[in-house]
């Protein structure tokens, strides 16, 4: 039974443009002013606050049959969404590795939404803007003019694309028709590699067990002698080593593998050398931090995120490839309805859909085109340097507090520590401390495990974070820890 109301096909307003353009203009200006005020006044707001159950229940309402006044819908946004977002725009958001975004990026997103361009292909300026962003990134990372790339959702997709590129390079074009057959491909990464890498190997049809986890040393860098031994053992067992990942900024503590050393082994063994530089690859923009990524310029592919240290709004991941021909060999396919031509709107090959898996693609590049031109590489590099300085300040504060202890070195912008307690109670206590200060809206660190011990993890990625925010975290952890100890005692 059709519950939709009858509509007169002649008199019904058949398009979705506003009936009154002045009304939508007024609402748009109000939205813009409200969001700019929200960003301007972040320090006076809670970092995060739990979503009330009554508000959560409102998101379970059924699909509306009739439309509502957009101004009323906006009020619902202000009441039920705006106060309860993740909080990563806030300077005291230190959990996970999230960038803070910028007002400029927000405005660029509005422009991109207005254009509503599909960047799957064809000949139009948004494609050229993305190509320019890719060239800028490749140049910053030291890749040759043959390099190509693609903007994607994030490093998870970028790492997956890298595995597909390496798989095709190892097995040849026939693998696109017949699959991997009985090939026993093996890949290599450190034990500190991000979870998306084994997921990528799995999704590529190889099984996550095909990824060999290479141990790390006391500095949390991949043990290169162990890597060489693992490759030799796999060859002796009849496997085909094909892919090795160097981590530039590990998810737990921000450690960098010896990328130049891994590049040497990859060259000797004929492996595809890939760098997972989700946030750490952008250290290349800072003269002070760039030595951490020495050797990255030798990679055949690099995965990283503009929405982290480059502070672009989500989402803005990127895969760079040393030779764009590898992308075309892996992803290009024939379809009559997607054929490029020499002229007209269907010109401008190769199209992005020939370089990766997506055909429908948004204009992610515009916010990056604005960001990179407006701030420049030097200023973005300075943002990365500042986040590392804030991390060092936090580490020094922790070292000066007898109730706190560092659990790992601080090579970059991530600090792992905890409140001291009896070993049997320390994990539970520190988990409660993190939840308490998150729910109080004071700060938002996360947790991880190092050597089997639960750690409070503070990752400084937001350009708004200062030493005072690190001090606020120390104060919050000490007060929450003392309160919990008093309650338990």
C-alpha positions in Angstrom: 0.0 0.0 0.0 1.4 3.4 -1.0 1.3 5.8 2.0 2.7 8.7 0.0 0.2 11.6 -0.5 -1.2 12.2 -4.0 0.7 14.8 -6.0 -0.5 16.8 -8.9 2.2 16.3 -11.5 1.4 19.6 -13.1 1.3 21.9 -10.1 3.8 20.1 -7.8 7.1 21.8 -7.2 9.1 19.1 -9.0 12.7 20.4 -8.4 14.5 20.7 -5.1 15.7 24.3 -5.4 14.2 26.7 -2.7 11.0 28.4 -3.5 12.3 31.5 -1.8 16.0 32.0 -2.5 16.2 34.9 0.1 15.0 32.5 2.8 17.7 30.0 2.1 20.3 32.7 1.8 19.4 34.0 5.2 19.5 30.5 6.7 22.9 29.9 5.1 24.4 33.1 6.5 23.1 32.1 10.0 24.6 28.6 9.6 28.0 30.1 8.6 28.0 32.6 11.4 27.1 29.9 14.0 29.8 27.6 12.9 32.5 30.3 12.8 31.4 31.3 16.4 31.5 27.6 17.4 35.1 27.3 16.2 36.2 30.6 17.6 34.9 29.7 21.1 36.1 26.1 21.3 38.1 26.7 24.5 35.0 27.6 26.4 33.2 24.4 25.4 33.6 20.9 26.8 35.9 18.7 24.7 33.3 16.0 24.5 30.1 15.1 26.3 28.0 12.0 26.3 24.9 11.9 24.1 21.8 11.9 26.4 19.6 8.9 25.9 16.6 11.0 25.0 18.6 12.7 22.3 19.9 9.4 21.1 16.3 8.1 20.9 15.4 11.0 18.6 17.8 9.6 15.9 15.6 6.5 15.8 12.6 8.4 14.4 11.2 6.9 11.1 11.8 8.4 7.7 9.7 11.5 7.2 7.0 11.3 4.5 6.5 15.1 4.2 9.3 17.7 4.4 9.9 20.1 7.2 11.0 23.7 7.3 14.8 23.7 6.8 15.2 26.3 9.6 13.5 23.8 12.0 15.8 21.0 10.8 18.8 23.3 11.4 17.5 23.9 15.0 17.6 20.1 15.5 21.2 20.1 14.3 22.1 22.8 16.8 20.4 20.9 19.7 21.2 17.3 18.9 24.4 17.1 16.8 26.5 20.2 17.3 27.0 19.7 21.1 27.7 16.0 20.9 30.3 15.7 18.1 33.6 13.8 18.4 35.4 16.9 19.8 38.5 16.7 17.6 38.3 20.4 16.7 38.9 21.2 20.4 42.5 21.9 21.5 42.4 19.4 24.3 41.3 16.5 22.1 44.3 14.2 22.3 42.8 10.8 21.6 43.6 9.0 18.5 45.3 10.9 15.6 42.7 13.4 14.4 43.3 16.7 12.9 41.5 19.8 14.0 40.2 21.2 10.7 40.2 24.9 9.9 37.6 27.5 9.1 39.2 27.9 5.7 38.7 24.2 5.0 35.1 24.4 6.1 34.5 27.2 3.6 36.2 25.3 0.8 33.9 22.3 1.6 30.9 24.6 1.1 32.2 25.7 -2.3 32.9 22.1 -3.3 29.3 21.2 -2.2 28.0 24.0 -4.4 29.8 22.7 -7.4 28.8 19.1 -6.7 31.5 17.9 -9.1 32.0 14.2 -9.8 35.8 13.6 -10.0 35.6 10.1 -11.5 36.5 11.5 -14.8 35.9 13.8 -17.8 37.5 17.2 -18.6 36.8 19.9 -16.0 38.8 22.1 -13.7 38.2 20.1 -10.4 40.2 17.2 -12.0 43.1 19.6 -12.7 42.9 20.9 -9.1 43.3 17.4 -7.7 46.1 16.6 -10.1 47.9 19.8 -8.9 47.5 18.7 -5.2 48.9 15.3 -6.1 51.9 16.9 -7.9 52.5 19.2 -4.9 52.5 16.3 -2.5 54.7 14.1 -4.7 57.2 17.0 -5.0 57.2 17.6 -1.2 58.0 13.9 -0.6 60.7 13.8 -3.3 59.0 11.5 -5.8 59.8 11.8 -9.5 57.7 13.5 -12.2 56.4 10.1 -13.2 54.5 9.9 -9.9 50.7 9.8 -9.8 48.2 9.4 -7.0 44.7 9.8 -5.9 42.7 11.4 -3.1 40.8 8.8 -1.1 38.9 8.5 2.2 41.9 7.9 4.3 45.0 5.8 4.8 43.0 2.6 5.2 41.9 2.9 1.6 45.3 4.2 0.5 47.1 1.2 2.0 44.6 -1.2 0.4 45.3 0.4 -3.0 49.0 0.0 -2.4 48.6 -3.8 -1.7 46.6 -4.1 -4.9 49.3 -2.3 -6.9 52.0 -4.5 -5.5 50.0 -7.6 -6.1 49.4 -6.8 -9.7 53.1 -5.9 -10.1 54.1 -9.2 -8.6 51.7 -11.4 -10.6 51.3 -9.5 -13.9 48.3 -8.6 -15.9 46.9 -12.1 -16.1 46.0 -11.9 -12.4 43.3 -9.3 -13.2 41.6 -12.0 -15.2 42.3 -15.2 -13.2 43.1 -14.0 -9.7 46.1 -15.0 -7.7 45.7 -18.8 -8.4 48.1 -20.7 -6.2 50.5 -17.9 -5.6 51.8 -17.7 -2.0 52.5 -14.0 -1.7 54.0 -12.7 1.6 54.1 -9.2 2.9 56.1 -7.6 5.8 55.5 -4.9 8.3 56.5 -4.2 11.9 54.5 -5.3 14.9 53.6 -1.7 15.4 51.9 -1.4 12.0 48.4 0.0 11.8 45.6 -2.5 11.8 44.5 -1.4 8.3 47.5 -3.0 6.7 46.6 -6.6 7.7 43.1 -5.8 6.8 44.3 -4.6 3.3 46.2 -7.9 2.8 43.1 -9.8 3.8 40.8 -7.8 1.4 43.3 -8.3 -1.4 42.5 -12.0 -1.2 45.8 -13.1 0.3 44.6 -13.6 3.9 45.9 -11.6 6.8 48.3 -14.4 7.7 50.3 -13.5 4.6 51.5 -10.5 6.5 54.6 -11.3 8.5 54.8 -9.1 11.7 58.5 -8.2 12.1 59.5 -7.5 15.7 60.7 -4.0 16.8 63.6 -3.0 19.0 63.6 -0.9 22.1 63.1 2.2 19.9 60.0 0.6 18.5 61.5 0.5 15.0 61.4 -2.5 12.8 64.3 -5.0 13.3 65.9 -5.1 9.9 67.9 -8.2 10.5 64.7 -10.0 11.5 63.1 -8.7 8.3 65.9 -10.1 6.1 65.6 -13.5 7.9 61.8 -13.6 7.5 62.1 -12.9 3.7 64.8 -15.6 3.4 62.7 -18.1 5.3 59.7 -17.5 3.1 61.7 -17.9 0.0 63.0 -21.2 1.3 59.5 -22.3 2.0 58.4 -21.7 -1.5 56.6 -18.4 -0.9 56.9 -15.2 -3.0 57.8 -12.1 -0.9 56.3 -9.1 -2.7 55.5 -6.2 -0.4 57.2 -4.5 2.6 55.7 -1.6 4.6 57.8 1.0 6.4 55.8 2.9 9.1 56.3 6.6 9.3 54.7 7.5 12.6 53.4 4.4 14.4 49.9 4.6 15.8 51.0 3.8 19.4 53.9 6.1 20.0 54.8 7.8 16.8 57.9 5.8 16.0 59.5 5.8 12.5 61.0 2.8 10.9 64.4 3.0 9.3 62.9 3.8 5.9 66.3 4.0 4.1 67.3 0.6 5.5 64.0 -1.0 4.4 64.3 0.6 1.0 67.8 -1.1 0.7 66.3 -4.5 1.6 63.4 -4.0 -0.8 65.7 -3.2 -3.6 67.9 -6.2 -3.0 65.0 -8.6 -2.7 62.8 -7.1 -5.5 59.9 -6.2 -3.1 57.5 -3.3 -3.5 58.5 -0.7 -0.9 55.5 1.0 0.6 55.4 3.7 3.3 52.4 3.9 5.7 52.8 7.6 6.6 49.2 8.3 7.8 50.3 11.4 9.7 54.1 11.0 9.8 54.8 11.4 6.1 53.9 15.1 6.5 57.1 15.5 8.6 58.6 16.1 5.2 57.2 19.6 5.4 59.3 20.5 8.4 63.1 20.9 8.1 63.4 19.9 11.7 61.3 16.7 11.4 62.2 15.7 7.8 65.1 13.5 8.8 62.6 11.1 10.3 61.3 10.3 6.8 64.7 9.9 5.1 64.3 7.1 2.5 60.6 7.8 1.9 61.5 9.3 -1.4 62.6 5.8 -2.6 59.1 4.3 -2.0 57.0 2.9 -4.8 53.9 4.1 -2.9 53.1 6.3 0.1 49.8 6.4 2.0 49.0 9.5 4.2 46.2 11.7 5.3 45.8 15.4 4.8 43.1 15.4 7.5 45.7 14.9 10.2 48.8 17.1 10.4 47.7 19.2 7.3 44.5 20.0 9.2 42.1 19.5 6.3 38.5 18.7 7.2 37.6 15.0 7.0 38.0 13.1 4.8 41.2 13.6 2.8 43.5 10.6 2.5 46.0 10.2 -0.3 47.9 7.4 -2.1 51.0 8.5 -4.0 52.6 6.1 -6.5 56.1 6.5 -7.9 55.0 5.6 -11.4 51.4 6.4 -12.4 51.7 3.6 -15.0 51.3 1.1 -12.1 47.9 2.6 -11.2 46.7 2.4 -14.8 47.9 -1.3 -15.1 46.0 -2.1 -11.9 42.7 -0.3 -12.3 42.0 0.9 -15.8 39.3 -1.1 -17.7 37.2 -0.8 -20.8 33.6 0.3 -20.6 31.8 1.8 -23.6 29.9 4.3 -21.4 33.1 5.5 -19.8 35.3 5.8 -22.9 37.6 8.8 -23.0 37.8 10.8 -26.3 40.3 13.2 -27.8 38.1 16.3 -27.3 34.9 17.4 -25.6 33.8 16.7 -22.1 34.9 13.1 -22.4 38.6 14.1 -22.9 41.4 14.4 -20.4 42.5 10.8 -20.0 43.6 9.1 -17.8 40.6 9.7 -15.6 40.8 9.1 -11.9 38.6 6.1 -12.2 41.5 4.5 -14.1 43.8 5.1 -11.1 41.8 3.6 -8.3 38.6 1.7 -7.4 36.1 4.6 -7.2 34.0 5.9 -10.1 31.9 8.3 -8.1 34.3 10.7 -6.3 33.7 14.0 -4.5 35.8 17.2 -4.9 38.1 16.5 -1.9 40.9 18.4 -3.6 39.3 21.8 -3.2 39.9 22.1 0.6 43.5 20.9 0.0 44.0 23.4 -2.9 42.9 26.2 -0.6 44.9 24.9 2.4 48.2 24.4 0.6 48.1 27.7 -1.1 46.8 29.8 1.8 49.0 28.4 4.5 52.0 27.1 2.5 54.2 24.1 3.3 56.4 26.0 5.8 53.4 26.9 8.0 52.0 23.4 7.9 55.4 22.1 8.8 55.5 24.5 11.8 52.2 23.1 13.0 53.8 19.6 13.1 56.8 21.0 14.9 54.6 22.7 17.5 52.6 19.5 18.2 55.9 17.8 18.9 57.0 20.6 21.2 53.7 20.2 23.1 54.3 16.5 23.4 57.8 17.1 24.8 56.4 19.5 27.3 53.9 16.9 28.5 56.6 14.3 28.8 58.7 16.7 31.0 55.7 17.4 33.2 55.1 13.7 33.6 58.7 13.1 34.5 58.4 15.7 37.2 55.3 14.1 38.8 56.0 11.2 41.1 52.4 9.9 40.7 52.9 9.5 36.9 55.2 7.4 34.7 56.1 7.4 31.1 55.6 4.1 29.4 57.4 4.7 26.1 59.9 7.1 24.4 58.4 10.3 22.9 60.0 10.4 19.4 57.4 12.8 17.9 54.0 13.9 19.0 52.5 11.0 21.0 53.0 10.5 24.8 52.1 7.3 26.5 52.0 7.3 30.3 49.9 6.3 33.3 49.0 7.0 36.9 51.1 4.9 39.2 49.2 2.2 41.1 49.6 -1.4 42.2 50.1 -3.5 39.1 47.0 -5.5 39.7 44.9 -2.3 39.7 46.8 0.0 37.4 45.0 -1.0 34.2 41.5 -0.6 35.6 42.4 2.6 37.4 43.9 4.3 34.3 41.0 3.2 32.1 38.6 4.9 34.7 40.8 8.0 34.7 40.5 8.4 31.0 36.7 7.8 31.0 36.3 10.3 33.9 38.1 13.2 32.3 36.5 12.5 28.9 33.0 12.5 30.4 33.8 15.7 32.4 34.7 17.4 29.1 38.1 18.3 30.5 40.3 16.5 27.9 40.0 13.6 25.5 43.1 11.3 25.5 42.7 7.7 24.5 44.3 4.4 25.7 46.5 1.8 24.2 48.6 -1.2 25.5 52.3 -1.3 25.6 54.1 -4.4 26.8 50.7 -5.6 28.1 50.2 -2.5 30.2 47.3 -0.1 29.6 48.6 3.4 28.9 47.0 6.8 28.7 47.8 8.0 25.2 47.9 11.7 24.3 48.4 12.4 20.6 49.0 16.0 19.7 47.8 16.6 16.1 45.4 19.6 16.4 47.0 22.9 15.4 45.1 24.6 18.3 46.8 22.6 21.0 49.3 24.4 23.3 51.4 23.7 26.3 48.6 24.9 28.5 46.4 22.1 27.2 49.1 19.5 28.1 49.2 21.1 31.6 45.4 20.8 31.8 45.7 17.1 31.0 48.2 16.5 33.7 46.1 18.3 36.3 43.0 16.4 35.2 44.8 13.0 35.4 46.3 13.8 38.8 42.9 14.9 40.2 41.0 12.0 38.8 43.7 9.5 39.9 43.8 10.9 43.5 40.0 10.8 43.7 39.9 7.2 42.5 42.6 6.1 44.9 40.9 7.8 47.8 37.6 6.2 46.8 39.3 2.7 46.6 41.2 3.2 49.8 
